[in-house]
Amino acid sequence: MGRLEGKTAIVTGGARGLGGAAVDALAAEGAVVVIADMLDEAGAARAAKLNAEGRKAEYVHLDVRDTANWAALVSGVVARHGRLDILVNNAGINAPVTIEDATAEQFRAILEVNLIGPFLGMKAVIPAMRASGGGSIINMASNSTQMVLPLTSLYGASKSALANLTKSTAVHCAQRGYNIRVNSIHPGAHETEMLLGNGGAKPADIPQVRSLINAIPMGRMGKPSEIGSVVVFLASEDSSYMTASELFSDGGLTVVSFGADPAQQ
Ligand SMILES: NC(=O)c1ccc[n+]([C@@H]2O[C@H](COP(=O)([O-])OP(=O)(O)OC[C@H]3O[C@@H](n4cnc5c(N)ncnc54)[C@H](O)[C@@H]3O)[C@@H](O)[C@H]2O)c1
């Protein structure tokens, strides 16, 4: 029997990448998984594949920036499945740009998805999780909360704010006795379209980003499934005493010291 049998989970940005891996891992542990994304075709295809394999999944269109979308998603999930236990706030965007090149519009756009999106999600699910007797919220931050490069200006700021919001929400829920745990995962470089691109420009080809990847102590990028298993750990009772935690999964990169050029270290 899976560790998440009888549980219902929502994964934002679950159509592909790290979110897709989280969907697969949660479903493999027996959860009913709701893939919430704007990539309708890829999301529906992932749900169909899982169902054909005997798992339980469905796809719902969600723009994480939209409060009404969140309300409809959560009420629909509770109506169809009777409960909500797990939220993975995974949807995110990147904009590798320095403070001098960045525009306010770029910053607002990244904050809307990476910070306001999870904020809206947490507000939307807390009442449903309380009604279900508790739950686990997992926010996908980044090791850029610790690993700073000139190009992580906007992205790192959004993820650092998300990590902080994670902790205040965790303490709030714990002190209110909601039995809702809230933690963040801080991935390093992983093999997804965010870093490797999709036929177009590859952030991984930017020299500074490439130097960073070359400096990973374990000598390789992470596989999406290696984040999926961390998500399952935080979603399950295996982490029952963990809340307000930051879990880094980055091949050891965060603790390496850098000078101006990581490739020279
Ligand atoms: N790949 C990495 O190396 C890495 C490292 C650290 C953190 N992360 C974080 O992990 C998460 C997933 O990244 P990924 O690499 O899988 O990226 P990805 O680009 O492959 O996938 C992101 C998903 O989020 C969805 N999405 C984007 N905006 C959305 C919105 N407004 N509403 C709903 N869905 C939306 C996309 O459609 C896509 O399915 C992100 O939060 C990212 O910041 C990734």
The ligand as a MOL file (V3000), in Angstrom:
LIG
                    3D

  0  0  0     0  0            999 V3000
M  V30 BEGIN CTAB
M  V30 COUNTS 44 48 0 0 0
M  V30 BEGIN ATOM
M  V30 1 N 14.8480 23.2240 -13.0310 0
M  V30 2 C 15.6290 23.6900 -12.0830 0
M  V30 3 O 16.8380 23.5350 -12.1500 0
M  V30 4 C 15.0430 24.4030 -10.8870 0
M  V30 5 C 15.9330 24.7850 -9.8750 0
M  V30 6 C 15.4240 25.4250 -8.7380 0
M  V30 7 C 14.0650 25.6550 -8.6360 0
M  V30 8 N 13.2200 25.2820 -9.6450 0 CHG=1
M  V30 9 C 11.7950 25.5740 -9.4730 0
M  V30 10 O 11.0350 24.4020 -9.6850 0
M  V30 11 C 9.7640 24.7350 -10.2290 0
M  V30 12 C 9.5350 23.9460 -11.5070 0
M  V30 13 O 10.5440 24.2870 -12.4330 0
M  V30 14 P 10.8160 23.4610 -13.7710 0
M  V30 15 O 12.2730 23.4600 -13.9660 0
M  V30 16 O 10.0750 22.1810 -13.7490 0 CHG=-1
M  V30 17 O 10.1830 24.4760 -14.8460 0
M  V30 18 P 9.3370 24.2140 -16.1680 0
M  V30 19 O 9.4000 25.4940 -16.9170 0
M  V30 20 O 9.7560 22.9620 -16.8480 0
M  V30 21 O 7.8650 23.9880 -15.5920 0
M  V30 22 C 7.1560 25.0080 -14.9680 0
M  V30 23 C 5.6860 24.6830 -15.0360 0
M  V30 24 O 4.9670 25.7670 -14.4110 0
M  V30 25 C 3.8810 26.1060 -15.2490 0
M  V30 26 N 3.4760 27.4910 -15.0510 0
M  V30 27 C 4.1980 28.6110 -15.3170 0
M  V30 28 N 3.4710 29.7080 -15.0490 0
M  V30 29 C 2.2620 29.2700 -14.5930 0
M  V30 30 C 1.0860 29.9220 -14.1540 0
M  V30 31 N 0.9760 31.2520 -14.1520 0
M  V30 32 N 0.0420 29.1620 -13.7450 0
M  V30 33 C 0.1270 27.8160 -13.7600 0
M  V30 34 N 1.2090 27.1490 -14.1710 0
M  V30 35 C 2.2700 27.8610 -14.5920 0
M  V30 36 C 4.3930 25.8510 -16.6610 0
M  V30 37 O 3.3200 25.7470 -17.5820 0
M  V30 38 C 5.1800 24.5650 -16.4720 0
M  V30 39 O 4.3740 23.4270 -16.6080 0
M  V30 40 C 9.7770 26.2470 -10.4410 0
M  V30 41 O 9.1590 26.9000 -9.3570 0
M  V30 42 C 11.2560 26.5710 -10.4750 0
M  V30 43 O 11.5140 27.9080 -10.1110 0
M  V30 44 C 13.6930 24.6610 -10.7710 0
M  V30 END ATOM
M  V30 BEGIN BOND
M  V30 1 1 1 2
M  V30 2 2 2 3
M  V30 3 1 2 4
M  V30 4 1 4 5
M  V30 5 2 4 44
M  V30 6 2 5 6
M  V30 7 1 6 7
M  V30 8 2 7 8
M  V30 9 1 8 9
M  V30 10 1 8 44
M  V30 11 1 9 10
M  V30 12 1 9 42
M  V30 13 1 10 11
M  V30 14 1 11 12
M  V30 15 1 11 40
M  V30 16 1 12 13
M  V30 17 1 13 14
M  V30 18 2 14 15
M  V30 19 1 14 16
M  V30 20 1 14 17
M  V30 21 1 17 18
M  V30 22 2 18 19
M  V30 23 1 18 20
M  V30 24 1 18 21
M  V30 25 1 21 22
M  V30 26 1 22 23
M  V30 27 1 23 24
M  V30 28 1 23 38
M  V30 29 1 24 25
M  V30 30 1 25 26
M  V30 31 1 25 36
M  V30 32 1 26 27
M  V30 33 1 26 35
M  V30 34 2 27 28
M  V30 35 1 28 29
M  V30 36 1 29 30
M  V30 37 2 29 35
M  V30 38 1 30 31
M  V30 39 2 30 32
M  V30 40 1 32 33
M  V30 41 2 33 34
M  V30 42 1 34 35
M  V30 43 1 36 37
M  V30 44 1 36 38
M  V30 45 1 38 39
M  V30 46 1 40 41
M  V30 47 1 40 42
M  V30 48 1 42 43
M  V30 END BOND
M  V30 END CTAB
M  END
